[in-house]
Amino acid sequence: MPNIDNAVAGYIQLRDMKKELEAKHKEELAPLNAKMIRLEAWLLNQLQEQGANNIKTPHGTTYVNTRNSVKAEDKEEFMKYIKENDMFGLLEVRPSKAAVEEFAESTGDLPPGVTISSELRAYVRR
């Protein structure tokens, strides 16, 4: 049975090995990802030139899809609009971990409808 020092040393060694492998993996994937990005751009250009939404080939289908990203550039203005127009459906709701923890610590209770789950884990640092 290992002692604690050996277990910590082994854990750190494994973590370092994992980090090296992840870096190597990222480095090895970089040229593949770059080629895929170039092919995606070329395919999109081909689809647009042909006025097509999709093109089927014997090896697969390429198609156009729009991916949207939404960001509140002015959070105060956005929240003001939400409140004034009762448009809370424009929000995604999730509790703030830090605020709920602070609330629980100061009141000894949780806000209604919120739970906290805790997981006890061992960590290792150098």
N, C-alpha and C positions, 0 to 999 in steps of 0.2 A: 504494500500500500504506500503510495507516495506521500511525502510530507508536504506541508503547505508551501514551503519555499520552492520545492521541485514542481509542484502543480502550477504555481504562479509563473515560474520560469518557462514551463512548457506552454502555458497559455499564451504568454507574450511571444514566444517563438512561433507558435501557430498563427497568431494574429499578424505578425510580421510577414510570414510566408503568404498568408492570404492577401495582404496588402500588395505584396510584390506580384502575385499572380493576377490580381485585379488590374494593376497597372500594366502588366504585360499583355493581358487580355484586351484592355482598352487600346493599347498601342497596336496590337495585331488587328483589331477590328477597324481602326481608323481608315486604312486604305479601302477596305470593303465598303464602309459607310460612305466614304467620299464618292466611290464609283456608283453606289446605289442612288445617292443624291443627284449625281449627274444624269443617270438613266431616268430617274423620275422627272427631271426637268425636260429632258429630251422627249419622253413619252407625253408629257403634258403639252409640249409644243406641237407634237404630232396630232394629238387629239384636237387641239384648238385649230390647227391648220385645216383639219378635215371636218371641222364642225361636228365632231362626234362626242357623245357622252361616254361611250365605251367602244372598245375594239376587241373582238374575240380572236384568239389565235389558237393553233393546235397546242401551245404550251400554257395557255392561260389567258386571262382577260385583263386589259388595262382599262381603268375608268377614272372619271373625274369626280372628285368629292370635295365639297367645301367644308373646311374646318374653321369654326369661329372661336375667337378668344375674347372674353369680356373682362374689362377691368374698370374699376371705379377710379377715374383720374382725380376727381374731387369728391372725397367721401362725405364731407359735410354737406355739400350741395345735393349729393345723391340721397343722403338720409333725410334731408329736409324735404325733398320731393316725395320720398316714400311716405313720410308722416303726413304731409299736407294733403296727399292724394289717396291715402289709405291703400297703398300699393305694396303691401308687405310680401306679396307673391313674387316680387322681383328679387327677394333676398333668399339666400340659403342660410338656414339656421343651424348653428352648432355652438355649444357652450365654449367659452374661453377657459382653457385649463387653468391658467394662472388666476383669473378672476374668481372662478368657482372655488379653487383651493383657498384663496384668500378669504372669500365669503364664508366658507366652511370653518376656517380657523377662527375668524372673528365672531361668528354667530353660534358655532357649534352645530349648525344645521346646513342642509343643502337647499338650493333653490328648488321650488316645486318642479317635478318632472325631470330632474337631473340625478344621475347616479355617478358614483366614482368607483372604479375598480382599481385595485392595486395588485401589483405583482412583485414579490420579493425575489430579487436576483442578486447574484454575486458578480461583481465587476472586478477588473484588473487594470491597474495603471502602473506606469513606470515610476 
